[in-house]
Amino acid sequence: MKKIVFLIGIVVFFTTAEGQYVTDALKYSQNFPAITARSLSMGGAFASLGGDFSSVWINPAGLGLYRKSEFVVTPSLSYSSTKADYLGETNDDFMYQFNLGSLGYVANFNSGKDKGLVSAALAIGYVRENSFNNNILIRGLNPDNSLSDYFQQNAEGTDPRFLDSFYERLAFDSYIIDTLAESDFGYLPAVPLPADQRRRIDTRGGKGEWTIAYGLNFNNVFYFGAGLGVHTLQLDRTSVHSEFNTNPADDFSLFDFTEDLSVDGSGFSLNAGMMVRIAKIMRIGTSVHTPTYYRIRENYYNTLYSEFKNGDNYFAVPTDEDGEELGSGNYRYKLRTPFRAQGGLSVQIGQMGIVSADLEYVDYENMRLKEVDNNQAIDLWNSDIKTVYKSVFNLKLGGEVRFDNLSLRIGGGYYPSPVTYSGPDLYDYISNVPDSYKEVTAGIGYRNNNFFFDLGFSGLFNKEDYNLYTNLDVNDNFIDNATNLTHGKYRFLATLGFRF
């Protein structure tokens, strides 16, 4: 019987968390890599450029331009800030983070010929594809509803023993909701309005890729490359939703609902590309990237603490119908990220510098989730992905000016929002609605025959709407509780390289 009740709780959990998985599919599919300082400072527009370790991820054909072997390491420092506007109140939060942007070795082999196969290069190493690190603080006075109303509405008509162990049962055990007298499992929320609400979301983790790739140079005109990537995904998120009441006439004082989520995943992908020197000063390049096929495992655990002015306080943990404590919940699934293709054009301006531009296609509407643990909601989530998301074209631009051994660089990018659906029930599909991303980049570098040192900076900006939860009003109309988030991520990279 306990196993049956636990499985019922799992089904309820996935029904209420539908928007989470459609949202997470996008989070795990977007890439804003910080690989080398040179590529970052030129906006990542390297589909037709090469001779840089970022080629292993952007276009492996660029490895064919290497003339020497190379060891490279790129540490990075990032600063993330988020401003949250909720119910007329604005709060800011931030965090600093140190990461490894890339680490790798490129072995170059020269044939000594000017015709045929001129050279080949084999690269192995690590690149960081994206960072999830962020802190968000949301606060406001809600005159219309409370999270306790959300728990109450989901609990209506259900025996307290069979409430979702990770949500409504916690609210019941901590007296945030309680049964009505002489009712058939009707419930009453304990939080009086207006509710002073605060939500803090702390997220850590990111995506990385261990890669092996090669590039070939034919006649110093045609370049071809391919690579294999083994991807890692890790995310830890703690969300604490708190509500307070200081009115001495009310018994309720406060509650803290804490959700802990830990995600680990691994996957693989292939990429291939080519470059052609169509004129002495001009190259074009193109590359394709297969979807990454992830296997993902989640562990989640929720608790709820409440205090009342009569001195009572409660700490509720997940339990079964007999009140025995449960461990953390877990779920396994597969994710197929989008197919990506890009093309680029670069122009050499004598010995003075380079300008480049890339256009990248990403088909977000074809992301797919697949079950490992049996869950009938998978088909619904995939249908929602097709409804909500669309394919996009990302634009990247970059330029470099050289003064002997010194180079100055500038660039930028525009990444349109992949969200295409805009119906009034949008939050029934996804919990986060991102706007477009805009990026500005700059950098400086020094290099000689055997050594180079580059510094790169990126400012990545976007806005996002995040819905805390959805309630029904007295007329059974949906009420969203959305906050407007403004994100800014600033990345500083330093690349140190040795050639031999």
LONUDREN-622392 format. One line per field, with one value per residue (C-alpha): y, z, x; residue number from 1; residue in three letters. Coordinates in Angstrom, 1 decimal, padded with zeros to 4 digits. Each point is the difference from the previous one (the first is absolute). Example, Ala and Ser with C-alpha at 12.3 -4.5 7.8 and 13.67 -1.06 7.14 Angstrom:
# residues 2
Y	(-004.5 | 003.4)
Z	(007.8 | -000.7)
X	(012.3 | 001.4)
k	(1 | 2)
r	(ALA | SER)
This chain:
# residues 500
Y	(000.0 | 002.4 | -000.5 | 000.7 | 003.3 | 001.0 | -000.6 | 002.1 | 002.8 | -000.3 | 000.3 | 003.1 | 001.5 | -000.4 | 001.5 | 003.1 | 000.2 | -000.2 | 003.5 | -000.8 | -002.7 | 002.0 | 002.9 | -002.2 | -001.4 | 003.5 | 000.7 | -003.1 | 000.7 | 003.6 | 000.7 | 003.2 | -001.5 | 001.7 | -002.0 | 002.4 | 003.7 | 000.6 | -001.7 | 001.6 | 003.5 | -000.4 | -001.0 | -003.7 | 000.7 | -002.7 | -002.3 | 001.3 | 000.6 | -002.4 | -000.4 | 000.3 | -002.7 | 001.1 | -001.7 | -003.4 | 001.2 | 002.6 | -001.6 | -002.7 | 000.9 | 002.9 | -002.4 | -000.4 | 003.5 | -000.9 | 000.2 | -001.0 | -002.2 | 001.9 | -000.3 | 002.4 | 000.7 | 002.6 | 000.8 | 002.2 | 002.3 | 000.8 | 002.4 | -000.5 | 002.4 | -000.2 | 002.6 | -001.3 | 002.2 | -001.6 | 001.7 | 003.5 | -000.9 | -000.4 | -002.1 | -000.7 | -002.9 | -001.0 | -002.5 | -000.5 | -003.3 | -001.4 | -002.6 | -001.8 | 001.2 | -002.4 | -002.3 | -001.8 | -001.1 | 000.1 | -002.2 | 001.3 | -002.1 | 001.7 | -002.0 | 002.4 | 000.4 | 002.9 | -002.3 | -002.7 | -000.6 | 002.9 | -000.6 | -001.7 | 000.7 | -002.1 | 001.8 | -001.3 | 001.9 | 001.5 | 003.0 | 001.6 | 000.3 | 002.0 | 001.0 | -000.2 | 001.9 | 002.6 | 001.5 | 001.4 | 001.9 | 000.7 | 001.8 | 001.8 | 000.4 | -002.1 | 001.2 | -002.7 | -003.4 | -002.1 | -003.1 | -001.6 | 000.6 | -001.9 | -002.9 | 000.2 | -000.1 | -003.0 | -001.8 | 000.4 | -003.3 | -002.1 | -002.1 | 001.6 | -003.4 | 000.1 | 003.5 | 000.6 | -000.9 | 002.8 | 002.8 | 000.0 | -002.6 | 002.3 | 002.9 | -002.2 | -001.3 | 003.5 | 001.4 | 002.4 | -001.6 | -001.9 | -002.0 | 001.8 | -001.4 | -002.4 | 000.2 | -002.8 | 000.8 | 003.8 | 002.2 | 003.5 | 002.0 | 001.4 | 003.1 | 003.2 | 002.6 | 002.1 | -002.5 | 001.4 | -002.4 | -000.6 | -002.6 | -000.6 | -002.2 | -001.0 | -002.0 | -001.5 | -002.1 | 000.0 | -002.0 | -001.2 | -002.1 | -002.2 | -000.1 | -001.6 | 001.5 | 000.1 | 002.4 | -000.4 | 002.6 | -000.7 | 002.4 | 002.8 | 000.5 | -002.7 | -001.0 | -002.8 | -001.1 | -002.1 | -000.7 | -002.1 | 001.6 | -001.6 | 002.4 | 000.5 | 001.8 | 000.9 | 002.2 | 000.6 | 002.3 | 001.0 | 002.0 | 001.4 | 001.5 | 001.9 | 001.9 | 002.2 | 001.6 | 002.6 | 000.8 | -001.0 | -000.8 | -003.0 | -003.2 | -000.8 | 001.5 | -001.5 | -003.0 | -001.1 | -002.4 | -001.4 | -001.9 | -001.6 | -001.4 | -001.7 | -000.9 | -002.0 | -000.9 | -001.3 | -000.2 | -000.1 | 001.8 | 000.3 | 003.0 | 000.6 | 003.0 | 001.4 | 003.2 | 001.3 | 002.8 | 001.5 | 002.9 | 001.0 | 002.2 | -001.9 | -003.3 | -001.5 | -002.8 | -002.2 | -002.6 | -002.3 | -001.3 | -003.0 | 000.1 | -000.9 | -003.1 | 000.3 | -002.4 | 002.0 | -000.9 | 002.3 | -000.2 | 002.2 | 000.6 | 002.5 | 001.2 | 002.5 | 001.9 | 002.1 | 002.2 | 001.3 | 002.8 | -002.4 | -001.5 | -003.0 | -000.9 | -002.9 | -001.5 | -002.3 | -002.5 | -002.3 | -002.9 | -002.9 | -000.6 | -001.5 | 003.1 | -001.8 | 002.1 | -000.4 | 000.6 | 002.3 | -000.6 | -000.7 | -000.1 | -001.0 | 001.1 | 000.6 | 003.3 | 000.7 | 003.5 | 002.0 | -000.5 | 003.0 | 001.2 | 003.2 | 001.8 | 002.8 | 002.4 | 001.7 | 002.6 | 000.6 | 003.7 | -000.2 | -000.5 | 002.4 | -002.2 | -002.2 | 000.4 | -002.9 | -000.8 | -003.2 | -001.1 | -003.0 | -002.0 | -001.8 | -002.0 | 000.2 | -001.3 | -003.4 | -000.6 | -003.2 | -001.7 | -003.8 | -002.1 | -002.3 | -000.2 | -000.6 | 003.3 | 000.5 | 003.8 | -000.2 | 000.2 | 003.0 | 001.8 | -000.7 | 001.4 | 003.1 | 000.4 | 000.1 | 002.4 | 002.5 | 000.0 | 000.9 | -000.1 | 003.1 | 001.6 | 001.4 | 002.7 | 000.5 | 002.6 | 000.6 | 002.0 | 000.1 | 002.7 | -000.8 | 002.2 | -002.2 | -002.5 | 001.7 | -000.5 | 001.9 | -001.8 | 000.8 | -001.9 | -000.8 | -002.3 | -000.1 | -003.1 | 000.3 | -001.5 | -003.6 | 000.4 | 000.3 | -000.6 | 003.0 | -001.2 | 001.0 | -003.5 | 000.2 | -000.8 | -003.2 | -001.1 | 001.6 | 001.7 | 002.3 | 002.1 | 001.3 | 003.1 | 000.3 | 000.1 | 002.8 | -000.2 | 002.5 | -001.1 | 001.4 | -001.1 | 000.4 | -002.4 | -000.4 | -002.8 | -000.9 | -003.2 | -002.1 | 001.6 | 002.0 | 001.6 | 001.2 | 001.8 | 000.0 | 001.6 | -000.8 | 001.7 | -002.2 | 001.5 | -001.2 | 000.3 | -002.8 | -000.5 | -002.5 | -001.3 | -000.9 | -002.0 | 000.1 | 000.3 | 000.0 | 003.0 | -000.3 | -000.2 | -002.8 | 002.3 | -000.6 | 002.5 | 000.1 | 001.3 | 001.1 | 002.0 | 001.8 | -000.9 | 002.0 | -002.0 | 001.2 | -002.4 | 001.4 | -002.4 | 000.6 | -002.5 | -000.3 | -002.4 | -001.1 | -002.0 | -001.6 | -001.1 | -002.4)
Z	(000.0 | 000.8 | -003.4 | -001.6 | 001.9 | -000.8 | -003.8 | 000.3 | 001.5 | -002.9 | -002.6 | 001.8 | 000.1 | -003.7 | -000.8 | 002.1 | -001.3 | -003.7 | -000.7 | 001.7 | -002.5 | -003.0 | 001.4 | 001.0 | -003.5 | -001.3 | 002.9 | -000.7 | -003.8 | -000.1 | -000.3 | 000.9 | 000.0 | 001.5 | -001.7 | -000.7 | 000.6 | -003.8 | -001.2 | 002.8 | -000.7 | -003.7 | 000.8 | -000.7 | -003.8 | -000.8 | -002.5 | -002.7 | 002.3 | 001.5 | 001.7 | 003.3 | 002.5 | -000.2 | -003.4 | 001.7 | 001.0 | -002.7 | -003.2 | 000.2 | -003.5 | 001.6 | 001.5 | -003.5 | 000.2 | 002.8 | -000.9 | 003.4 | 002.9 | 002.9 | 003.7 | 001.2 | 003.3 | 000.6 | 003.5 | 000.2 | 002.6 | -000.3 | 001.7 | -000.2 | 001.1 | -000.1 | 000.7 | 000.9 | -000.3 | 001.8 | 001.1 | -000.2 | 002.0 | -001.4 | 001.4 | -001.2 | 000.6 | -001.4 | 000.1 | -001.0 | -001.4 | -001.1 | -002.8 | -002.5 | -003.5 | -001.8 | 000.3 | -003.0 | -002.2 | -003.8 | -001.7 | -003.4 | -002.8 | -003.1 | -003.1 | -001.4 | -003.2 | -001.5 | -002.0 | 001.1 | 003.7 | 001.3 | 003.8 | 002.5 | 003.7 | 002.8 | 003.0 | 003.4 | 002.9 | 002.0 | -000.8 | 002.1 | -001.9 | 002.4 | 003.7 | 002.1 | 002.9 | 001.3 | 003.0 | -000.1 | 002.7 | -000.5 | 002.5 | 000.0 | 001.9 | -001.7 | 000.6 | -002.0 | 001.0 | 001.8 | -000.8 | 002.7 | -002.4 | -002.7 | 002.4 | 001.1 | -003.5 | -001.0 | 003.1 | -000.3 | 000.1 | 000.9 | 003.2 | 002.0 | 000.0 | -003.8 | -000.6 | -002.0 | 002.5 | -001.3 | -000.2 | 001.4 | 002.7 | 001.3 | 000.2 | 001.8 | 002.5 | 000.8 | 000.3 | -003.0 | -001.2 | 002.2 | -000.6 | 000.4 | 002.7 | -001.2 | -003.7 | -002.4 | -000.1 | -000.5 | 001.1 | 001.3 | -000.5 | 003.1 | -001.4 | 000.3 | -002.8 | -000.9 | 000.1 | 000.3 | -002.4 | -000.6 | -002.2 | -000.2 | -002.8 | 000.1 | -003.0 | -000.5 | -002.8 | -003.8 | -003.1 | -001.3 | -002.8 | -000.2 | -003.7 | -002.5 | -003.4 | -003.1 | -002.9 | -003.4 | -002.4 | -003.7 | -002.2 | 002.5 | -001.7 | 001.4 | 003.6 | 001.5 | 003.6 | 002.3 | 003.7 | 002.7 | 003.2 | 003.4 | 001.9 | 003.7 | 001.6 | 003.7 | 001.8 | 003.6 | 000.8 | 003.3 | 000.0 | 003.3 | -000.1 | 003.1 | 001.2 | 003.0 | 002.0 | 002.8 | 000.8 | 003.7 | -000.7 | -002.2 | 001.5 | -003.1 | 000.2 | -002.8 | -002.1 | -002.1 | -002.8 | -001.2 | -003.3 | -000.6 | -003.4 | -001.2 | -003.7 | -001.6 | -003.6 | -002.7 | -003.7 | -003.3 | -003.3 | -003.3 | -002.1 | -003.3 | -002.2 | -002.9 | -001.1 | -003.4 | -000.9 | -002.9 | -000.4 | 001.4 | 002.6 | 000.5 | 001.5 | 000.5 | 002.5 | 001.0 | 002.7 | 001.3 | 003.5 | 000.7 | 003.0 | 003.3 | 001.4 | 003.7 | 002.8 | 002.9 | 003.7 | 002.4 | 003.8 | 001.8 | 003.6 | 001.5 | 003.5 | 001.6 | 003.3 | 001.6 | 003.1 | 001.7 | 002.6 | 002.6 | 000.2 | -002.2 | -002.7 | -002.4 | -002.3 | -002.6 | -002.1 | -002.7 | 001.4 | -001.2 | 001.0 | 003.3 | 000.9 | -000.5 | -001.5 | -003.6 | -001.6 | -002.9 | -003.2 | -003.2 | -003.7 | -003.1 | -003.5 | -003.3 | -001.9 | -003.6 | -000.5 | -003.3 | -003.2 | -000.7 | -003.2 | -000.7 | -002.8 | 000.1 | -002.2 | 000.9 | -001.8 | 000.6 | -000.2 | -001.0 | 003.0 | 002.0 | 001.1 | -000.5 | -000.1 | 000.3 | 000.2 | 000.8 | -000.3 | 002.1 | -000.4 | 003.1 | -000.2 | 003.5 | -001.0 | -000.6 | 003.5 | 001.4 | 003.3 | 000.4 | 003.0 | 001.9 | 003.1 | -001.2 | -000.2 | -002.2 | 000.1 | -002.5 | -003.1 | 001.5 | 000.7 | -003.6 | -001.4 | 002.1 | -001.3 | -003.5 | 000.9 | 002.0 | -001.7 | -003.5 | -002.1 | 000.1 | -001.8 | 002.3 | -001.3 | 001.1 | -001.1 | 000.7 | -001.0 | 000.8 | -000.6 | 000.3 | 001.0 | -000.4 | 002.9 | 001.6 | -001.1 | 000.9 | -000.4 | 000.1 | -000.7 | 001.0 | -000.6 | -000.1 | 001.0 | -000.6 | 002.5 | -001.0 | 001.5 | -002.6 | 001.9 | 001.7 | 001.1 | 003.4 | 001.3 | -000.8 | 003.6 | -000.3 | -002.4 | 001.4 | 003.3 | -001.5 | -003.1 | -001.3 | -002.3 | -002.5 | 001.1 | -001.0 | 000.4 | -000.3 | 000.1 | 000.0 | 000.6 | -000.5 | -000.7 | -000.3 | -002.0 | -001.4 | -001.6 | 003.1 | 002.5 | 000.1 | 002.7 | -000.6 | 002.1 | -000.9 | 001.4 | -000.7 | 001.2 | -000.6 | 000.7 | -000.1 | 001.7 | 001.1 | 001.5 | 002.8 | 001.5 | 003.7 | -000.1 | -001.5 | 002.0 | -000.8 | 001.0 | 001.3 | -003.6 | -000.9 | -002.1 | 000.1 | 001.9 | -000.9 | 002.5 | -002.4 | 000.7 | -002.6 | 000.2 | -001.5 | -000.3 | -000.7 | -000.2 | -000.3 | -000.9 | 000.2 | -001.7 | -000.1 | -002.4 | 000.3 | -002.8 | -000.9 | -003.5 | -000.9)
X	(000.0 | 002.8 | 001.5 | -003.4 | -000.3 | 003.5 | -000.6 | -003.2 | 002.1 | 002.4 | -002.8 | -001.3 | 003.5 | 000.5 | -003.4 | 000.7 | 003.6 | -000.9 | 001.3 | 003.3 | 001.0 | -000.9 | 001.9 | 003.0 | 000.2 | 000.8 | 002.4 | 002.0 | 000.1 | 001.1 | 003.7 | 002.0 | 003.5 | 003.1 | 002.8 | 002.9 | 000.4 | 000.6 | -003.1 | -002.1 | 001.2 | -000.9 | -003.6 | 000.6 | -000.1 | 002.6 | -001.8 | 002.4 | 003.0 | 002.4 | 003.4 | -001.8 | -001.0 | -003.7 | 000.0 | -000.6 | -003.4 | -001.0 | 001.4 | 002.7 | 001.2 | 001.7 | 002.5 | 001.4 | 001.5 | 002.4 | 003.7 | 001.4 | -001.1 | -001.6 | -000.9 | -002.7 | -001.8 | -002.8 | -001.1 | -003.1 | -001.7 | -003.6 | -002.4 | -003.7 | -002.7 | -003.8 | -002.6 | -003.5 | -003.1 | -002.9 | -003.3 | 001.6 | 003.1 | 003.5 | 002.8 | 003.6 | 002.3 | 003.4 | 002.8 | 003.6 | 001.3 | 003.3 | 000.0 | 002.2 | -000.9 | 002.2 | 003.0 | 001.6 | 002.8 | 000.3 | 002.5 | 001.0 | 001.5 | 001.5 | 000.6 | 002.5 | -001.9 | -002.0 | -002.3 | -002.4 | -000.1 | 002.1 | -000.6 | -002.2 | -000.8 | -001.5 | -001.5 | -001.1 | -001.4 | -002.8 | -002.3 | -002.7 | -003.3 | -002.1 | -000.3 | -003.1 | 001.4 | -002.5 | -001.7 | -003.5 | -001.9 | -003.8 | -002.1 | -003.4 | -003.3 | -002.6 | -003.6 | -001.7 | 001.3 | 002.6 | 001.9 | -002.2 | -003.0 | 001.9 | 000.5 | -003.7 | -001.3 | 002.1 | -001.0 | -003.8 | -001.9 | 003.1 | 000.4 | 002.9 | 001.7 | 000.3 | 001.1 | 003.2 | 002.8 | 002.2 | -002.5 | -003.6 | 000.8 | 002.7 | -002.4 | -002.5 | 002.5 | 001.2 | -003.6 | 000.5 | -003.2 | -002.5 | -003.2 | -003.3 | -002.3 | -002.7 | 001.2 | 000.9 | 003.7 | -000.4 | 002.9 | 000.6 | 003.2 | 001.6 | 001.7 | -002.0 | 000.3 | 001.8 | 003.0 | 003.5 | 001.8 | 003.7 | 001.6 | 003.7 | 001.4 | 003.7 | 001.3 | 003.4 | 001.5 | 000.5 | 000.7 | 003.3 | 001.4 | 003.1 | 000.9 | 002.3 | 000.1 | 002.2 | 000.6 | 001.5 | 001.6 | -000.2 | 002.1 | -000.4 | -003.5 | -002.3 | -000.3 | -002.0 | -000.5 | -002.2 | -000.3 | -001.6 | -001.2 | -000.9 | -002.2 | -000.5 | -002.9 | -000.4 | -002.4 | -000.9 | -002.9 | -001.5 | -003.2 | -001.4 | -003.5 | -000.8 | -003.2 | -000.3 | -002.8 | 000.5 | -003.6 | -000.5 | -003.7 | 001.1 | 001.4 | 002.2 | 003.5 | 002.2 | 000.9 | 003.0 | -000.6 | 003.4 | 000.6 | 003.3 | 000.8 | 003.2 | 000.5 | 002.8 | 000.2 | 002.4 | -000.3 | 001.8 | 000.0 | 001.9 | 000.9 | 001.7 | 000.8 | 002.0 | 001.6 | 000.9 | 002.3 | -002.0 | 002.5 | 003.3 | -001.7 | -003.3 | -001.1 | -003.4 | -000.7 | -002.9 | -000.5 | -002.8 | -000.5 | -002.2 | -002.3 | 001.5 | -001.6 | -000.2 | -000.9 | -001.1 | -000.7 | -001.8 | -000.2 | -002.4 | -001.0 | -002.4 | -000.7 | -002.4 | 000.5 | -002.8 | -000.4 | -003.1 | -000.4 | -001.4 | 003.5 | -000.6 | 002.5 | 000.2 | 002.7 | -001.6 | 002.0 | -001.3 | -002.0 | -002.1 | -003.7 | 001.1 | 002.1 | 003.3 | 002.8 | 001.0 | 003.4 | 000.7 | -002.0 | 001.9 | -000.8 | 002.0 | -000.7 | 001.8 | 000.2 | 000.9 | 001.2 | -000.5 | 001.9 | 002.3 | 001.6 | 001.9 | 001.8 | 002.5 | 002.0 | 003.3 | 002.1 | 003.7 | 000.8 | 003.7 | 002.2 | -002.2 | -002.8 | -003.1 | -003.8 | -002.3 | -003.7 | -001.9 | -003.6 | -001.1 | -003.2 | -001.4 | -003.3 | -001.3 | -003.4 | 001.5 | 001.4 | -001.4 | -000.4 | 000.0 | -000.9 | 002.3 | -002.2 | -003.6 | -001.9 | -003.0 | 000.5 | 003.0 | -002.2 | -001.8 | 003.3 | 001.2 | -003.2 | 000.5 | 003.5 | -001.3 | -002.7 | 002.2 | 003.4 | 001.2 | 003.2 | 002.2 | 003.0 | 002.7 | 002.3 | 003.6 | 002.5 | 003.6 | 003.1 | 003.7 | 002.6 | 003.7 | 002.9 | 003.1 | -000.3 | -003.0 | -003.7 | -003.1 | -003.4 | -003.7 | -003.2 | -003.5 | -003.0 | -003.8 | -001.9 | -003.7 | -002.5 | -001.0 | -003.4 | -002.7 | -003.2 | -001.6 | -003.5 | -001.5 | 000.8 | 003.7 | 001.0 | -001.9 | 002.8 | 003.1 | 000.9 | 002.7 | -000.5 | 003.3 | 000.4 | 002.9 | 003.6 | 002.3 | 003.8 | 002.9 | 003.6 | 003.5 | 003.6 | 003.7 | 002.7 | 003.8 | 001.7 | 003.4 | 001.3 | -000.1 | -002.3 | -003.3 | -002.1 | -003.6 | -002.6 | -003.6 | -003.2 | -003.7 | -003.2 | -003.0 | -003.4 | -003.6 | -003.4 | -002.2 | -003.5 | -000.2 | -003.3 | 000.1 | -003.2 | -003.5 | -003.3 | -003.7 | -002.1 | -003.6 | -001.2 | 002.4 | 002.2 | 003.7 | 002.1 | 003.7 | 002.6 | 002.8 | 003.1 | 002.1 | 003.7 | 002.8 | 003.2 | 003.5 | 003.0 | 003.5 | 002.8 | 003.8 | 002.3 | 003.8 | 001.5 | 003.6 | 001.5 | 003.3 | 001.0 | 002.8)
k	(1 | 2 | 3 | 4 | 5 | 6 | 7 | 8 | 9 | 10 | 11 | 12 | 13 | 14 | 15 | 16 | 17 | 18 | 19 | 20 | 21 | 22 | 23 | 24 | 25 | 26 | 27 | 28 | 29 | 30 | 31 | 32 | 33 | 34 | 35 | 36 | 37 | 38 | 39 | 40 | 41 | 42 | 43 | 44 | 45 | 46 | 47 | 48 | 49 | 50 | 51 | 52 | 53 | 54 | 55 | 56 | 57 | 58 | 59 | 60 | 61 | 62 | 63 | 64 | 65 | 66 | 67 | 68 | 69 | 70 | 71 | 72 | 73 | 74 | 75 | 76 | 77 | 78 | 79 | 80 | 81 | 82 | 83 | 84 | 85 | 86 | 87 | 88 | 89 | 90 | 91 | 92 | 93 | 94 | 95 | 96 | 97 | 98 | 99 | 100 | 101 | 102 | 103 | 104 | 105 | 106 | 107 | 108 | 109 | 110 | 111 | 112 | 113 | 114 | 115 | 116 | 117 | 118 | 119 | 120 | 121 | 122 | 123 | 124 | 125 | 126 | 127 | 128 | 129 | 130 | 131 | 132 | 133 | 134 | 135 | 136 | 137 | 138 | 139 | 140 | 141 | 142 | 143 | 144 | 145 | 146 | 147 | 148 | 149 | 150 | 151 | 152 | 153 | 154 | 155 | 156 | 157 | 158 | 159 | 160 | 161 | 162 | 163 | 164 | 165 | 166 | 167 | 168 | 169 | 170 | 171 | 172 | 173 | 174 | 175 | 176 | 177 | 178 | 179 | 180 | 181 | 182 | 183 | 184 | 185 | 186 | 187 | 188 | 189 | 190 | 191 | 192 | 193 | 194 | 195 | 196 | 197 | 198 | 199 | 200 | 201 | 202 | 203 | 204 | 205 | 206 | 207 | 208 | 209 | 210 | 211 | 212 | 213 | 214 | 215 | 216 | 217 | 218 | 219 | 220 | 221 | 222 | 223 | 224 | 225 | 226 | 227 | 228 | 229 | 230 | 231 | 232 | 233 | 234 | 235 | 236 | 237 | 238 | 239 | 240 | 241 | 242 | 243 | 244 | 245 | 246 | 247 | 248 | 249 | 250 | 251 | 252 | 253 | 254 | 255 | 256 | 257 | 258 | 259 | 260 | 261 | 262 | 263 | 264 | 265 | 266 | 267 | 268 | 269 | 270 | 271 | 272 | 273 | 274 | 275 | 276 | 277 | 278 | 279 | 280 | 281 | 282 | 283 | 284 | 285 | 286 | 287 | 288 | 289 | 290 | 291 | 292 | 293 | 294 | 295 | 296 | 297 | 298 | 299 | 300 | 301 | 302 | 303 | 304 | 305 | 306 | 307 | 308 | 309 | 310 | 311 | 312 | 313 | 314 | 315 | 316 | 317 | 318 | 319 | 320 | 321 | 322 | 323 | 324 | 325 | 326 | 327 | 328 | 329 | 330 | 331 | 332 | 333 | 334 | 335 | 336 | 337 | 338 | 339 | 340 | 341 | 342 | 343 | 344 | 345 | 346 | 347 | 348 | 349 | 350 | 351 | 352 | 353 | 354 | 355 | 356 | 357 | 358 | 359 | 360 | 361 | 362 | 363 | 364 | 365 | 366 | 367 | 368 | 369 | 370 | 371 | 372 | 373 | 374 | 375 | 376 | 377 | 378 | 379 | 380 | 381 | 382 | 383 | 384 | 385 | 386 | 387 | 388 | 389 | 390 | 391 | 392 | 393 | 394 | 395 | 396 | 397 | 398 | 399 | 400 | 401 | 402 | 403 | 404 | 405 | 406 | 407 | 408 | 409 | 410 | 411 | 412 | 413 | 414 | 415 | 416 | 417 | 418 | 419 | 420 | 421 | 422 | 423 | 424 | 425 | 426 | 427 | 428 | 429 | 430 | 431 | 432 | 433 | 434 | 435 | 436 | 437 | 438 | 439 | 440 | 441 | 442 | 443 | 444 | 445 | 446 | 447 | 448 | 449 | 450 | 451 | 452 | 453 | 454 | 455 | 456 | 457 | 458 | 459 | 460 | 461 | 462 | 463 | 464 | 465 | 466 | 467 | 468 | 469 | 470 | 471 | 472 | 473 | 474 | 475 | 476 | 477 | 478 | 479 | 480 | 481 | 482 | 483 | 484 | 485 | 486 | 487 | 488 | 489 | 490 | 491 | 492 | 493 | 494 | 495 | 496 | 497 | 498 | 499 | 500)
r	(MET | LYS | LYS | ILE | VAL | PHE | LEU | ILE | GLY | ILE | VAL | VAL | PHE | PHE | THR | THR | ALA | GLU | GLY | GLN | TYR | VAL | THR | ASP | ALA | LEU | LYS | TYR | SER | GLN | ASN | PHE | PRO | ALA | ILE | THR | ALA | ARG | SER | LEU | SER | MET | GLY | GLY | ALA | PHE | ALA | SER | LEU | GLY | GLY | ASP | PHE | SER | SER | VAL | TRP | ILE | ASN | PRO | ALA | GLY | LEU | GLY | LEU | TYR | ARG | LYS | SER | GLU | PHE | VAL | VAL | THR | PRO | SER | LEU | SER | TYR | SER | SER | THR | LYS | ALA | ASP | TYR | LEU | GLY | GLU | THR | ASN | ASP | ASP | PHE | MET | TYR | GLN | PHE | ASN | LEU | GLY | SER | LEU | GLY | TYR | VAL | ALA | ASN | PHE | ASN | SER | GLY | LYS | ASP | LYS | GLY | LEU | VAL | SER | ALA | ALA | LEU | ALA | ILE | GLY | TYR | VAL | ARG | GLU | ASN | SER | PHE | ASN | ASN | ASN | ILE | LEU | ILE | ARG | GLY | LEU | ASN | PRO | ASP | ASN | SER | LEU | SER | ASP | TYR | PHE | GLN | GLN | ASN | ALA | GLU | GLY | THR | ASP | PRO | ARG | PHE | LEU | ASP | SER | PHE | TYR | GLU | ARG | LEU | ALA | PHE | ASP | SER | TYR | ILE | ILE | ASP | THR | LEU | ALA | GLU | SER | ASP | PHE | GLY | TYR | LEU | PRO | ALA | VAL | PRO | LEU | PRO | ALA | ASP | GLN | ARG | ARG | ARG | ILE | ASP | THR | ARG | GLY | GLY | LYS | GLY | GLU | TRP | THR | ILE | ALA | TYR | GLY | LEU | ASN | PHE | ASN | ASN | VAL | PHE | TYR | PHE | GLY | ALA | GLY | LEU | GLY | VAL | HIS | THR | LEU | GLN | LEU | ASP | ARG | THR | SER | VAL | HIS | SER | GLU | PHE | ASN | THR | ASN | PRO | ALA | ASP | ASP | PHE | SER | LEU | PHE | ASP | PHE | THR | GLU | ASP | LEU | SER | VAL | ASP | GLY | SER | GLY | PHE | SER | LEU | ASN | ALA | GLY | MET | MET | VAL | ARG | ILE | ALA | LYS | ILE | MET | ARG | ILE | GLY | THR | SER | VAL | HIS | THR | PRO | THR | TYR | TYR | ARG | ILE | ARG | GLU | ASN | TYR | TYR | ASN | THR | LEU | TYR | SER | GLU | PHE | LYS | ASN | GLY | ASP | ASN | TYR | PHE | ALA | VAL | PRO | THR | ASP | GLU | ASP | GLY | GLU | GLU | LEU | GLY | SER | GLY | ASN | TYR | ARG | TYR | LYS | LEU | ARG | THR | PRO | PHE | ARG | ALA | GLN | GLY | GLY | LEU | SER | VAL | GLN | ILE | GLY | GLN | MET | GLY | ILE | VAL | SER | ALA | ASP | LEU | GLU | TYR | VAL | ASP | TYR | GLU | ASN | MET | ARG | LEU | LYS | GLU | VAL | ASP | ASN | ASN | GLN | ALA | ILE | ASP | LEU | TRP | ASN | SER | ASP | ILE | LYS | THR | VAL | TYR | LYS | SER | VAL | PHE | ASN | LEU | LYS | LEU | GLY | GLY | GLU | VAL | ARG | PHE | ASP | ASN | LEU | SER | LEU | ARG | ILE | GLY | GLY | GLY | TYR | TYR | PRO | SER | PRO | VAL | THR | TYR | SER | GLY | PRO | ASP | LEU | TYR | ASP | TYR | ILE | SER | ASN | VAL | PRO | ASP | SER | TYR | LYS | GLU | VAL | THR | ALA | GLY | ILE | GLY | TYR | ARG | ASN | ASN | ASN | PHE | PHE | PHE | ASP | LEU | GLY | PHE | SER | GLY | LEU | PHE | ASN | LYS | GLU | ASP | TYR | ASN | LEU | TYR | THR | ASN | LEU | ASP | VAL | ASN | ASP | ASN | PHE | ILE | ASP | ASN | ALA | THR | ASN | LEU | THR | HIS | GLY | LYS | TYR | ARG | PHE | LEU | ALA | THR | LEU | GLY | PHE | ARG | PHE)
